[in-house]
């Protein structure tokens, strides 16, 4: 099928921007504002949505090159260059977080935080942990999602090549891998401490692949899953049911007991009946997919995403990598500030408000740089 003209879909930028805001707030634990983020209204959280949207963006951006009848290597270079960029950004984030804790490690509260965040051993033995940090084998908590993106972007060319030619088979293989990894609890090992990657790319790939298949369909101005009234209603019931489960203790008690019975009495595996985030177990996976399907069915969403009042969020989503990296460092700075100061809702609000303003400044700066680069390229062309 011939490639149709494509314009940037601001819906993806809008929801990536929303996800970035929620991730930043969730990375500053202990504030009243984290009770307003999506994880308090369903089984999944902003991370699942962000990975799904990243897959959609990859399908939109890189898909056409894999549709052409040409050698795969030139097409593969773009995702691999992106993987290299993400790796470099991750190392910068790790270096800044390491420096922050190295300066304040003598304070007992900061030392305890460093221990909980998987940083203390690296502070005590920097020479032993330098290579593992560079090779993504040792990861700090709250700064461990970019390694998963590096892994996903490295295999993105293979996924794109398969998804262009056989999207249903590719999706089925991805689901099968996700199920086996969760069933057998297969981890990506870490070194020198054998903790395993928290964001297990062998499991999280299912969301990335679902996003790529969706993005490739969008590129053709089609839907990966057609709209059906019964499916929309079923998705709505799933989303509302998950929200009630999370918000109403009595419903949660009955729900957890039901899952326990399925696991212990009926023999259903944990991958179906538990909520493990590292492996994206079934309740989390179904929730984010149902939510995404339901949102995609809203006819007014495209116009809403282009509304000027939502421009700051779409701007954040348009420059997600620098915004996410800056947000990780700022969130660590806010965690340290909270550990050194008495508990205060006013302080929490100020930290989050100032952090979001700085993230907008990062996005604006990046937008100006890209605009200037495009303007300079026109005369040269």
VMD Tcl script that draws the C-alpha trace (Angstrom):
set ca {
  {0.00 0.00 0.00}
  {1.45 3.42 -0.89}
  {2.64 5.64 1.94}
  {0.13 8.41 2.67}
  {1.12 11.94 3.68}
  {1.82 12.04 7.38}
  {1.72 14.87 9.87}
  {2.91 14.76 13.45}
  {0.16 13.41 15.70}
  {-0.16 15.83 18.60}
  {-2.20 13.31 20.58}
  {0.96 11.29 21.18}
  {2.87 14.38 22.29}
  {0.00 15.39 24.58}
  {-0.18 12.06 26.38}
  {3.58 11.71 26.54}
  {3.65 15.14 28.16}
  {1.00 14.10 30.67}
  {2.94 10.90 31.38}
  {6.16 12.88 31.93}
  {4.43 15.14 34.46}
  {3.05 12.16 36.36}
  {6.38 10.32 36.28}
  {8.12 13.40 37.69}
  {5.56 13.68 40.50}
  {5.74 9.94 41.28}
  {9.54 10.16 41.44}
  {9.19 12.48 44.42}
  {7.49 10.06 46.84}
  {5.67 11.19 49.94}
  {3.82 14.22 48.52}
  {0.06 14.71 48.47}
  {0.26 15.30 44.73}
  {1.21 11.73 43.88}
  {-2.27 10.67 44.99}
  {-3.59 12.46 41.88}
  {-1.51 10.54 39.34}
  {-2.86 7.72 37.19}
  {-1.46 4.88 39.29}
  {-4.09 5.71 41.93}
  {-6.91 5.14 39.46}
  {-5.93 1.87 37.82}
  {-3.52 -1.04 37.77}
  {-0.96 0.49 35.41}
  {0.79 3.83 35.72}
  {2.43 6.45 33.52}
  {5.41 4.19 32.72}
  {3.28 1.65 30.83}
  {1.60 4.41 28.88}
  {4.91 6.04 28.06}
  {6.40 2.80 26.69}
  {3.29 2.16 24.59}
  {3.43 5.68 23.14}
  {7.16 5.34 22.51}
  {6.41 2.28 20.42}
  {3.77 4.21 18.48}
  {6.27 7.01 17.86}
  {8.87 4.48 16.68}
  {6.40 2.95 14.26}
  {5.49 6.36 12.87}
  {9.05 7.62 12.62}
  {10.98 4.56 11.47}
  {8.32 2.40 9.84}
  {8.43 3.76 6.25}
  {12.11 2.89 5.80}
  {11.34 -0.75 6.58}
  {8.52 -0.88 4.05}
  {10.86 -0.17 1.16}
  {12.57 -3.02 -0.68}
  {16.12 -2.11 0.25}
  {18.87 -3.43 2.55}
  {17.87 -3.27 6.19}
  {21.15 -1.80 7.46}
  {20.57 1.84 6.40}
  {17.09 1.72 7.92}
  {18.43 0.20 11.13}
  {20.91 3.00 11.68}
  {18.29 5.50 12.88}
  {16.97 3.38 15.78}
  {20.54 2.38 16.68}
  {21.64 6.02 16.69}
  {18.70 6.75 18.95}
  {19.78 3.93 21.25}
  {23.27 5.43 21.42}
  {21.81 8.84 22.27}
  {19.62 7.38 25.01}
  {22.62 5.49 26.44}
  {24.70 8.69 26.53}
  {21.87 10.63 28.19}
  {21.45 7.85 30.76}
  {25.16 7.99 31.64}
  {24.89 11.75 32.12}
  {21.90 11.29 34.44}
  {23.76 8.62 36.44}
  {26.85 10.84 36.73}
  {24.79 13.77 38.04}
  {22.90 11.61 40.54}
  {26.17 10.02 41.68}
  {27.74 13.47 42.19}
  {24.71 14.68 44.16}
  {24.89 11.78 46.59}
  {28.67 11.86 46.79}
  {28.49 15.45 48.03}
  {25.89 14.65 50.71}
  {26.66 11.02 51.61}
  {27.91 11.94 55.09}
  {24.40 12.91 56.15}
  {22.65 9.88 57.72}
  {19.33 10.48 55.93}
  {21.06 10.76 52.56}
  {23.16 7.67 53.23}
  {20.01 5.71 54.05}
  {18.35 7.00 50.88}
  {21.42 6.00 48.86}
  {21.12 2.49 50.25}
  {17.43 2.23 49.32}
  {18.09 3.65 45.85}
  {20.87 1.14 45.05}
  {23.50 3.93 45.05}
  {25.45 3.36 48.28}
  {27.64 0.49 47.05}
  {28.64 2.54 44.02}
  {29.63 5.39 46.33}
  {31.69 3.04 48.50}
  {33.37 1.22 45.59}
  {33.29 3.58 42.59}
  {36.08 1.78 40.72}
  {34.25 -1.55 40.95}
  {30.96 -0.08 39.80}
  {32.14 2.20 36.99}
  {32.08 -0.46 34.27}
  {28.76 -2.00 35.40}
  {27.17 1.46 35.35}
  {28.51 2.16 31.86}
  {27.32 -1.23 30.60}
  {23.87 -0.73 32.21}
  {24.48 -3.73 34.46}
  {24.06 -1.71 37.66}
  {21.13 0.70 37.85}
  {19.96 3.28 40.34}
  {16.32 3.23 41.39}
  {14.26 6.00 39.74}
  {16.94 6.17 37.03}
  {16.46 2.71 35.59}
  {13.96 3.13 32.77}
  {16.32 4.47 30.08}
  {18.36 1.22 29.99}
  {15.17 -0.56 28.98}
  {14.71 1.94 26.13}
  {18.27 1.33 24.98}
  {17.54 -2.40 24.80}
  {14.24 -1.87 22.99}
  {15.73 0.50 20.43}
  {18.55 -1.97 19.72}
  {16.01 -4.61 18.69}
  {13.60 -2.10 17.12}
  {14.88 -2.73 13.55}
  {14.04 -6.43 13.82}
  {10.64 -5.68 15.33}
  {9.88 -3.11 12.62}
  {10.97 -5.43 9.82}
  {8.72 -8.20 11.14}
  {5.79 -5.92 11.99}
  {5.75 -4.35 8.52}
  {5.46 -7.79 6.91}
  {3.41 -9.75 9.44}
  {1.95 -7.51 12.18}
  {-0.36 -10.14 13.68}
  {2.35 -12.79 13.81}
  {4.78 -10.28 15.31}
  {2.26 -9.29 17.98}
  {1.48 -12.94 18.76}
  {5.19 -13.75 19.13}
  {5.62 -10.74 21.42}
  {2.72 -11.84 23.64}
  {4.12 -15.37 23.76}
  {7.54 -14.07 24.85}
  {5.91 -11.84 27.48}
  {3.94 -14.80 28.86}
  {6.92 -17.18 29.02}
  {9.16 -14.54 30.63}
  {6.51 -13.81 33.28}
  {5.66 -17.47 33.82}
  {9.28 -18.50 34.36}
  {10.32 -15.18 35.95}
  {13.18 -14.80 33.47}
  {15.23 -11.74 34.43}
  {17.92 -9.74 32.74}
  {20.82 -10.23 35.22}
  {22.77 -7.39 36.79}
  {26.32 -7.25 38.02}
  {28.07 -7.01 40.49}
  {24.81 -7.21 42.49}
  {22.41 -9.79 41.11}
  {19.18 -7.80 41.40}
  {17.93 -8.08 37.84}
  {16.64 -5.19 35.76}
  {13.57 -3.68 37.39}
  {12.15 -2.70 33.97}
  {12.59 -6.09 32.35}
  {12.84 -5.45 28.59}
  {11.95 -9.08 27.84}
  {8.51 -8.40 29.33}
  {8.02 -4.69 28.59}
  {8.68 -5.33 24.91}
  {5.03 -6.38 24.58}
  {3.91 -2.78 25.05}
  {6.62 -1.48 22.72}
  {5.64 -3.96 20.01}
  {1.94 -3.13 20.45}
  {2.89 0.51 19.99}
  {4.93 -0.19 16.85}
  {2.08 -2.18 15.28}
  {-0.29 0.68 16.12}
  {2.09 3.30 14.73}
  {2.54 1.42 11.47}
  {-1.24 1.25 11.05}
  {-1.58 4.95 11.85}
  {1.03 5.69 9.21}
  {-1.40 4.19 6.68}
  {-4.29 6.18 8.23}
  {-5.76 2.97 9.59}
  {-6.37 1.45 13.01}
  {-4.51 -1.57 14.32}
  {-7.75 -2.58 16.11}
  {-11.04 -1.49 14.54}
  {-13.56 0.39 16.63}
  {-16.36 -1.83 17.82}
  {-19.09 -0.61 20.22}
  {-18.85 -3.76 22.34}
  {-15.05 -3.37 22.60}
  {-15.37 0.29 23.61}
  {-17.89 -0.61 26.33}
  {-15.75 -3.52 27.52}
  {-12.69 -1.25 27.73}
  {-14.70 1.34 29.64}
  {-15.89 -1.30 32.12}
  {-12.30 -2.53 32.58}
  {-10.99 0.99 33.23}
  {-13.83 1.89 35.61}
  {-13.53 -1.45 37.40}
  {-9.79 -0.97 37.91}
  {-10.37 2.53 39.29}
  {-12.96 1.23 41.75}
  {-10.64 -1.64 42.73}
  {-7.83 0.79 43.56}
  {-10.00 3.38 45.30}
  {-12.49 1.21 47.25}
  {-10.82 -1.08 49.84}
  {-13.78 -3.49 50.00}
  {-13.71 -4.08 46.25}
  {-9.92 -4.51 46.39}
  {-10.25 -7.12 49.15}
  {-12.77 -9.16 47.16}
  {-10.73 -8.75 43.97}
  {-7.47 -9.86 45.55}
  {-9.23 -12.82 47.15}
  {-10.65 -13.81 43.78}
  {-7.21 -13.68 42.19}
  {-5.80 -15.67 45.10}
  {-8.41 -18.38 44.51}
  {-7.56 -18.47 40.81}
  {-3.88 -18.83 41.66}
  {-4.04 -21.25 44.59}
  {-7.15 -23.30 43.82}
  {-7.52 -23.16 40.04}
  {-3.81 -23.22 39.22}
  {-3.64 -19.98 37.25}
  {-0.02 -18.71 37.13}
  {1.13 -15.50 38.76}
  {1.61 -13.82 35.39}
  {-2.20 -13.81 35.12}
  {-3.20 -13.18 38.74}
  {-0.57 -10.80 40.18}
  {0.42 -7.17 39.61}
  {4.21 -7.34 39.29}
  {5.45 -4.22 37.51}
  {8.84 -5.62 36.47}
  {7.12 -8.24 34.30}
  {3.99 -6.18 33.42}
  {1.68 -8.93 34.66}
  {-1.71 -9.33 33.01}
  {-3.86 -6.94 35.12}
  {-1.43 -4.09 34.42}
  {-1.14 -5.02 30.74}
  {-4.88 -5.30 30.16}
  {-5.52 -2.04 31.99}
  {-3.16 0.09 29.90}
  {-4.35 -1.52 26.66}
  {-8.00 -0.99 27.57}
  {-7.28 2.61 28.56}
  {-5.41 3.27 25.32}
  {-8.20 1.73 23.21}
  {-10.84 3.75 25.06}
  {-8.93 7.01 24.65}
  {-8.36 6.33 20.95}
  {-12.13 6.04 20.49}
  {-12.76 9.63 21.62}
  {-13.54 11.64 18.46}
  {-12.71 15.02 19.98}
  {-9.24 14.02 21.11}
  {-7.38 15.23 18.02}
  {-8.83 18.71 18.31}
  {-8.24 18.74 22.06}
  {-4.57 17.86 21.61}
  {-4.15 20.91 19.35}
  {-5.74 23.30 21.86}
  {-3.38 26.20 22.72}
  {-3.94 25.78 26.45}
  {-2.50 22.29 26.26}
  {0.54 23.42 24.28}
  {2.88 23.18 27.31}
  {2.05 19.48 27.69}
  {2.49 18.74 23.98}
  {5.79 20.62 24.10}
  {6.99 18.40 26.94}
  {5.95 15.30 25.01}
  {7.63 16.49 21.82}
  {11.00 16.59 23.60}
  {10.49 13.62 25.87}
  {14.11 12.43 26.20}
  {15.71 15.66 27.51}
  {12.62 16.36 29.61}
  {12.65 12.89 31.14}
  {16.39 13.06 31.84}
  {16.13 16.51 33.42}
  {13.09 15.35 35.39}
  {15.01 12.38 36.81}
  {17.82 14.60 38.08}
  {15.40 17.24 39.42}
  {13.32 14.55 41.15}
  {16.44 13.24 42.89}
  {17.26 16.78 43.95}
  {13.74 17.12 45.35}
  {14.07 13.79 47.20}
  {17.29 14.97 48.80}
  {15.73 18.32 49.74}
  {12.78 16.57 51.37}
  {15.14 14.29 53.32}
  {17.04 17.29 54.70}
  {14.00 19.44 55.56}
  {11.01 18.95 57.87}
  {7.87 17.51 56.21}
  {5.90 20.29 54.53}
  {3.11 20.31 51.98}
  {4.19 23.80 50.98}
  {7.74 22.59 50.33}
  {6.44 19.63 48.30}
  {4.28 21.93 46.20}
  {7.16 24.34 45.65}
  {9.52 21.55 44.62}
  {7.06 20.07 42.14}
  {6.00 23.46 40.78}
  {9.58 24.66 40.33}
  {10.58 21.34 38.78}
  {7.76 21.47 36.21}
  {8.72 25.04 35.32}
  {12.31 23.94 34.76}
  {11.15 21.02 32.60}
  {9.14 23.44 30.47}
  {12.24 25.59 30.15}
  {14.22 22.55 28.96}
  {11.53 21.76 26.38}
  {11.40 25.40 25.19}
  {15.18 25.50 24.83}
  {15.18 22.26 22.86}
  {12.36 23.54 20.64}
  {14.31 26.72 19.88}
  {17.41 24.70 19.04}
  {15.49 22.48 16.63}
  {13.74 25.47 15.03}
  {17.05 27.24 14.51}
  {18.58 24.09 13.05}
  {15.71 23.68 10.59}
  {15.91 27.35 9.60}
  {19.64 27.03 8.97}
  {19.16 23.93 6.86}
  {16.77 25.59 4.38}
  {19.32 27.93 2.73}
  {21.86 25.12 2.67}
  {19.39 22.86 0.88}
}
mol new
graphics top color blue
foreach p $ca { graphics top sphere $p radius 0.5 }
foreach p [lrange $ca 0 end-1] q [lrange $ca 1 end] { graphics top cylinder $p $q radius 0.2 }
display resetview
